[in-house]
Amino acid sequence: MKLLLGILCINLFWEVLILVVRPTIVVNKLIPFKGFLAIAIAPFVFIKWEPREYTFDDKVFTHEYKHILQQRIFTPLGFFVFYILQFLYNLIIVRHSFFNAYWHLVFEKQAREFERMCIIDVKKIYNKNIIDLTKKGVK
């Protein structure tokens, strides 16, 4: 019971954090895993530094912003539980490959559609909120 209460308190704190802190880009060398360019763990978008210049009109930021919005709606805990369960369902029951299991996730389909529509001004959303944890610097 105490564990469940603790998890719910963390989820509530996380939800408040998402509502208070503006979306922020965190440039680093570790997160996300190999093969992925970015991951949204609201209110942060973690981008792995690569030798290329990121621009604020990049579709990656629009896609990840949709995931932040999804986490606001479903709460962070609800988002990640549903995301993982659906991924495992796609992988084990539907027998998709790893990539196809990811590609067919509802949240990913919505984010790809959102990035195609591109109806937001990403510069206003992130407002150049960047935390650079690399020594290379981001232009």
GROMACS elastic network, one bead per residue, 0.5 to 0.9 nm:
[ bonds ]
;  ai    aj funct       b0    kb
    1     4     6  0.51726   500
    1     5     6  0.61923   500
    1     6     6  0.85576   500
    2     5     6  0.50159   500
    2     6     6  0.60210   500
    2     7     6  0.85805   500
    3     6     6  0.50148   500
    3     7     6  0.61809   500
    3     8     6  0.86212   500
    4     7     6  0.50949   500
    4     8     6  0.61741   500
    4     9     6  0.85841   500
    5     8     6  0.51073   500
    5     9     6  0.61313   500
    5    10     6  0.86510   500
    6     9     6  0.50817   500
    6    10     6  0.62212   500
    6    11     6  0.85858   500
    7    10     6  0.51447   500
    7    11     6  0.61513   500
    7    12     6  0.86225   500
    7    77     6  0.86629   500
    8    12     6  0.61106   500
    8    13     6  0.85949   500
    8    77     6  0.86030   500
    9    12     6  0.50371   500
    9    13     6  0.61293   500
    9    14     6  0.84802   500
   10    13     6  0.50738   500
   10    14     6  0.60209   500
   10    15     6  0.84983   500
   10    77     6  0.89360   500
   11    14     6  0.50051   500
   11    15     6  0.60629   500
   11    16     6  0.86678   500
   11    75     6  0.70704   500
   11    76     6  0.65650   500
   11    77     6  0.60012   500
   11    78     6  0.87938   500
   12    15     6  0.50061   500
   12    16     6  0.62801   500
   12    17     6  0.85882   500
   12    75     6  0.80578   500
   12    76     6  0.88937   500
   13    16     6  0.51899   500
   13    17     6  0.61720   500
   13    18     6  0.87481   500
   14    18     6  0.62776   500
   14    19     6  0.87897   500
   14    42     6  0.82534   500
   14    43     6  0.88509   500
   14    75     6  0.80954   500
   14    76     6  0.69512   500
   14    77     6  0.87317   500
   15    18     6  0.51825   500
   15    19     6  0.65061   500
   15    20     6  0.88525   500
   15    42     6  0.87289   500
   15    71     6  0.81939   500
   15    72     6  0.66986   500
   15    75     6  0.60057   500
   15    76     6  0.66831   500
   16    19     6  0.51228   500
   16    20     6  0.61977   500
   16    21     6  0.85198   500
   17    20     6  0.51657   500
   17    21     6  0.57351   500
   17    42     6  0.83182   500
   17    43     6  0.72156   500
   18    21     6  0.56489   500
   18    22     6  0.74373   500
   18    23     6  0.79230   500
   18    42     6  0.59101   500
   18    43     6  0.50295   500
   18    44     6  0.87874   500
   18    68     6  0.80846   500
   18    71     6  0.83530   500
   18    72     6  0.68043   500
   18    76     6  0.88616   500
   19    22     6  0.76645   500
   19    43     6  0.82125   500
   19    72     6  0.75636   500
   20    43     6  0.88825   500
   21    24     6  0.80595   500
   21    43     6  0.64231   500
   21    44     6  0.89909   500
   22    43     6  0.65707   500
   22    44     6  0.84670   500
   22   125     6  0.76374   500
   22   126     6  0.69517   500
   22   127     6  0.85112   500
   22   129     6  0.78855   500
   23    42     6  0.71597   500
   23    44     6  0.56464   500
   23    45     6  0.72579   500
   23    65     6  0.77683   500
   23    68     6  0.79013   500
   23   125     6  0.68759   500
   23   126     6  0.55196   500
   23   127     6  0.85359   500
   23   129     6  0.73152   500
   24    42     6  0.85867   500
   24    43     6  0.63193   500
   24    45     6  0.61255   500
   24    46     6  0.85429   500
   24   125     6  0.89829   500
   24   126     6  0.60130   500
   24   127     6  0.84804   500
   24   128     6  0.79294   500
   24   130     6  0.58116   500
   24   131     6  0.73403   500
   25    43     6  0.87597   500
   25    44     6  0.57797   500
   25    46     6  0.60306   500
   25    47     6  0.70411   500
   25    61     6  0.87126   500
   25   126     6  0.73972   500
   25   128     6  0.80966   500
   25   129     6  0.61336   500
   25   131     6  0.61680   500
   25   132     6  0.82661   500
   26    44     6  0.65889   500
   26    45     6  0.59402   500
   26    47     6  0.60553   500
   26    48     6  0.84229   500
   26   129     6  0.85660   500
   26   130     6  0.58393   500
   26   132     6  0.59457   500
   26   133     6  0.71688   500
   27    31     6  0.86356   500
   27    45     6  0.84022   500
   27    46     6  0.60252   500
   27    48     6  0.58576   500
   27    49     6  0.58396   500
   27   130     6  0.73113   500
   27   131     6  0.61770   500
   27   133     6  0.58100   500
   27   134     6  0.67641   500
   27   137     6  0.87291   500
   27   138     6  0.79670   500
   28    31     6  0.66028   500
   28    32     6  0.88803   500
   28    46     6  0.71237   500
   28    47     6  0.63215   500
   28    48     6  0.51714   500
   28    49     6  0.56382   500
   28   131     6  0.85894   500
   28   132     6  0.65001   500
   28   134     6  0.54024   500
   29    32     6  0.84164   500
   29    47     6  0.81661   500
   29    48     6  0.52263   500
   29    49     6  0.57134   500
   29    50     6  0.84243   500
   29   133     6  0.77050   500
   29   134     6  0.66359   500
   30    33     6  0.70693   500
   30    34     6  0.87563   500
   30    47     6  0.88635   500
   30    48     6  0.65050   500
   30    49     6  0.87027   500
   31    34     6  0.84095   500
   31    36     6  0.87937   500
   31    37     6  0.86906   500
   31    38     6  0.76206   500
   31    39     6  0.75819   500
   31    46     6  0.61347   500
   31    47     6  0.67772   500
   31    48     6  0.58687   500
   32    35     6  0.82367   500
   32    36     6  0.60170   500
   32    37     6  0.66439   500
   32    38     6  0.58536   500
   32    39     6  0.59323   500
   32    46     6  0.66784   500
   32    47     6  0.68663   500
   32    48     6  0.62757   500
   33    36     6  0.58947   500
   33    37     6  0.81647   500
   33    38     6  0.87374   500
   33    39     6  0.89702   500
   33    48     6  0.85887   500
   34    37     6  0.80481   500
   36    39     6  0.77180   500
   36    47     6  0.89475   500
   36    48     6  0.83150   500
   37    46     6  0.85053   500
   37    47     6  0.60904   500
   37    48     6  0.60783   500
   37    49     6  0.86407   500
   37    50     6  0.88725   500
   37    60     6  0.81389   500
   38    45     6  0.66968   500
   38    46     6  0.54916   500
   38    48     6  0.65723   500
   38    60     6  0.73616   500
   38    61     6  0.84561   500
   38    64     6  0.73891   500
   39    44     6  0.83959   500
   39    45     6  0.57070   500
   39    46     6  0.53324   500
   39    47     6  0.68697   500
   39    64     6  0.67080   500
   39    67     6  0.86561   500
   40    43     6  0.74065   500
   40    44     6  0.58722   500
   40    46     6  0.62637   500
   40    47     6  0.88978   500
   40    64     6  0.55229   500
   40    65     6  0.74463   500
   40    66     6  0.89400   500
   40    67     6  0.62002   500
   40    68     6  0.63058   500
   41    44     6  0.53444   500
   41    45     6  0.62186   500
   41    46     6  0.75655   500
   41    67     6  0.82193   500
   41    68     6  0.71660   500
   41    71     6  0.82767   500
   41    76     6  0.79931   500
   42    45     6  0.69352   500
   42    65     6  0.87784   500
   42    67     6  0.79133   500
   42    68     6  0.51957   500
   42    69     6  0.84732   500
   42    71     6  0.68116   500
   42    72     6  0.81103   500
   42    76     6  0.74748   500
   43    68     6  0.65077   500
   44    68     6  0.81269   500
   45    61     6  0.79189   500
   45    64     6  0.67037   500
   45    65     6  0.79435   500
   45    68     6  0.84254   500
   47    50     6  0.87480   500
   49    52     6  0.80877   500
   49   134     6  0.74668   500
   49   136     6  0.86018   500
   49   138     6  0.83148   500
   50    53     6  0.81348   500
   53   138     6  0.73724   500
   53   139     6  0.67580   500
   54    57     6  0.85012   500
   54    58     6  0.68203   500
   54   138     6  0.80418   500
   54   139     6  0.78529   500
   55    58     6  0.53795   500
   55    61     6  0.89029   500
   55   139     6  0.88985   500
   56    59     6  0.84023   500
   56    61     6  0.70818   500
   56    62     6  0.89025   500
   56   121     6  0.87764   500
   56   122     6  0.60254   500
   56   123     6  0.55928   500
   56   126     6  0.82210   500
   56   128     6  0.81314   500
   57    60     6  0.84868   500
   57    61     6  0.75139   500
   57    62     6  0.79341   500
   57   121     6  0.77993   500
   57   122     6  0.61881   500
   57   123     6  0.71839   500
   58    61     6  0.58572   500
   58    62     6  0.71083   500
   58   122     6  0.83270   500
   59    62     6  0.50347   500
   59    63     6  0.60786   500
   59    64     6  0.85693   500
   59   115     6  0.58377   500
   59   116     6  0.81701   500
   59   118     6  0.77936   500
   60    63     6  0.51212   500
   60    64     6  0.61714   500
   60    65     6  0.85083   500
   60   115     6  0.78681   500
   61    64     6  0.51251   500
   61    65     6  0.59541   500
   61    66     6  0.86663   500
   61   115     6  0.86458   500
   61   122     6  0.70382   500
   61   126     6  0.87313   500
   62    65     6  0.50490   500
   62    66     6  0.64528   500
   62    67     6  0.89794   500
   62   111     6  0.80026   500
   62   114     6  0.73486   500
   62   115     6  0.55080   500
   62   118     6  0.69751   500
   62   120     6  0.76912   500
   62   121     6  0.87165   500
   62   122     6  0.64633   500
   63    66     6  0.53462   500
   63    67     6  0.68555   500
   63   108     6  0.85091   500
   63   110     6  0.88031   500
   63   111     6  0.50213   500
   63   112     6  0.62964   500
   63   113     6  0.85829   500
   63   114     6  0.66617   500
   63   115     6  0.52560   500
   63   116     6  0.89547   500
   63   118     6  0.89595   500
   64    67     6  0.50513   500
   64    68     6  0.65052   500
   64    69     6  0.88345   500
   64   111     6  0.73123   500
   64   115     6  0.89585   500
   65    69     6  0.63520   500
   65    70     6  0.86360   500
   65   111     6  0.82965   500
   65   122     6  0.84650   500
   65   125     6  0.83881   500
   66    69     6  0.50090   500
   66    70     6  0.61690   500
   66    71     6  0.86445   500
   66   107     6  0.86550   500
   66   110     6  0.77733   500
   66   111     6  0.54479   500
   66   112     6  0.88470   500
   66   114     6  0.68328   500
   66   115     6  0.81700   500
   67    71     6  0.61663   500
   67    72     6  0.86141   500
   67    79     6  0.89522   500
   67   107     6  0.72768   500
   67   108     6  0.82358   500
   67   110     6  0.87946   500
   67   111     6  0.67024   500
   68    71     6  0.50767   500
   68    72     6  0.63144   500
   68    73     6  0.88141   500
   68    76     6  0.88039   500
   69    72     6  0.50249   500
   69    73     6  0.63848   500
   69    74     6  0.87698   500
   70    73     6  0.51240   500
   70    74     6  0.60837   500
   70    75     6  0.78174   500
   70    76     6  0.83661   500
   70    79     6  0.70409   500
   70   107     6  0.76434   500
   71    74     6  0.52535   500
   71    77     6  0.80454   500
   71    78     6  0.77435   500
   71    79     6  0.55645   500
   71    80     6  0.82081   500
   72    75     6  0.52231   500
   72    76     6  0.68620   500
   72    79     6  0.87118   500
   73    76     6  0.84407   500
   73    79     6  0.83607   500
   74    77     6  0.76867   500
   74    78     6  0.53140   500
   74    79     6  0.53483   500
   75    78     6  0.52843   500
   75    79     6  0.60578   500
   75    80     6  0.87079   500
   76    79     6  0.51245   500
   76    80     6  0.62483   500
   76    81     6  0.85724   500
   77    80     6  0.53682   500
   77    81     6  0.60661   500
   77    82     6  0.85123   500
   78    81     6  0.52329   500
   78    82     6  0.60430   500
   78    83     6  0.83404   500
   79    82     6  0.53734   500
   79    83     6  0.59317   500
   79    84     6  0.86055   500
   79   107     6  0.88041   500
   80    84     6  0.59971   500
   80    85     6  0.83833   500
   81    84     6  0.53585   500
   81    85     6  0.60703   500
   81    86     6  0.85155   500
   82    85     6  0.51300   500
   82    86     6  0.59699   500
   82    87     6  0.83943   500
   83    86     6  0.53586   500
   83    87     6  0.61015   500
   83    88     6  0.86742   500
   83   105     6  0.72995   500
   83   106     6  0.82734   500
   83   107     6  0.73460   500
   84    87     6  0.50025   500
   84    88     6  0.61132   500
   84    89     6  0.85023   500
   85    88     6  0.51610   500
   85    89     6  0.60877   500
   85    90     6  0.86053   500
   86    90     6  0.61042   500
   86    91     6  0.84901   500
   86   101     6  0.83682   500
   86   102     6  0.89781   500
   86   105     6  0.66133   500
   86   106     6  0.82516   500
   87    90     6  0.51341   500
   87    91     6  0.61025   500
   87    92     6  0.85711   500
   87    98     6  0.86754   500
   87   101     6  0.56650   500
   87   102     6  0.62026   500
   87   104     6  0.83286   500
   87   105     6  0.65408   500
   88    92     6  0.58130   500
   88    93     6  0.77604   500
   88   101     6  0.77398   500
   89    92     6  0.53671   500
   89    93     6  0.51628   500
   89    94     6  0.65040   500
   89    95     6  0.82000   500
   89   101     6  0.81888   500
   90    93     6  0.58862   500
   90    95     6  0.61259   500
   90    96     6  0.57235   500
   90    97     6  0.83976   500
   90    98     6  0.86750   500
   90   100     6  0.80142   500
   90   102     6  0.79729   500
   90   104     6  0.76344   500
   90   105     6  0.79640   500
   91    94     6  0.61028   500
   91    97     6  0.63698   500
   91    98     6  0.64704   500
   91   100     6  0.81785   500
   91   101     6  0.53523   500
   91   102     6  0.85494   500
   92    95     6  0.50611   500
   92    96     6  0.74152   500
   93    96     6  0.82117   500
   94   101     6  0.83984   500
   95   101     6  0.80212   500
   96    99     6  0.77424   500
   96   100     6  0.54345   500
   96   101     6  0.51603   500
   96   102     6  0.88191   500
   96   104     6  0.88998   500
   97   100     6  0.51292   500
   97   101     6  0.58854   500
   97   102     6  0.85360   500
   98   101     6  0.51954   500
   98   102     6  0.64144   500
   98   103     6  0.86796   500
   99   102     6  0.51821   500
   99   103     6  0.60292   500
   99   104     6  0.86836   500
  100   104     6  0.59811   500
  100   105     6  0.86448   500
  101   104     6  0.55212   500
  101   105     6  0.66997   500
  102   105     6  0.55477   500
  102   108     6  0.74118   500
  103   106     6  0.86072   500
  103   108     6  0.64720   500
  103   109     6  0.72188   500
  104   107     6  0.85762   500
  104   108     6  0.69896   500
  104   109     6  0.66381   500
  105   108     6  0.52200   500
  105   109     6  0.62405   500
  105   110     6  0.86959   500
  106   109     6  0.51143   500
  106   110     6  0.62202   500
  106   111     6  0.86377   500
  107   110     6  0.51650   500
  107   111     6  0.61936   500
  107   112     6  0.87024   500
  108   111     6  0.50001   500
  108   112     6  0.61176   500
  108   113     6  0.85347   500
  109   112     6  0.52107   500
  109   113     6  0.62161   500
  109   114     6  0.85799   500
  110   113     6  0.51098   500
  110   114     6  0.60735   500
  110   115     6  0.86307   500
  111   115     6  0.61252   500
  111   116     6  0.86084   500
  112   115     6  0.50998   500
  112   116     6  0.62541   500
  112   117     6  0.87088   500
  113   116     6  0.50858   500
  113   117     6  0.62750   500
  113   118     6  0.85564   500
  114   117     6  0.51307   500
  114   118     6  0.60395   500
  114   119     6  0.77894   500
  115   119     6  0.81557   500
  116   119     6  0.85978   500
  117   120     6  0.86224   500
  118   121     6  0.80270   500
  118   122     6  0.88867   500
  120   123     6  0.87932   500
  120   124     6  0.84102   500
  120   125     6  0.80889   500
  121   124     6  0.56143   500
  121   125     6  0.67037   500
  122   125     6  0.50140   500
  122   126     6  0.62683   500
  122   127     6  0.79191   500
  123   126     6  0.56152   500
  123   127     6  0.53032   500
  123   128     6  0.68079   500
  124   128     6  0.81865   500
  125   128     6  0.84709   500
  126   129     6  0.54918   500
  126   130     6  0.81038   500
  127   130     6  0.86810   500
  130   138     6  0.89042   500
  132   135     6  0.78199   500
  132   136     6  0.85874   500
  132   137     6  0.64535   500
  132   138     6  0.70704   500
  133   136     6  0.87564   500
  133   137     6  0.82160   500
  134   137     6  0.62214   500
  134   138     6  0.85169   500
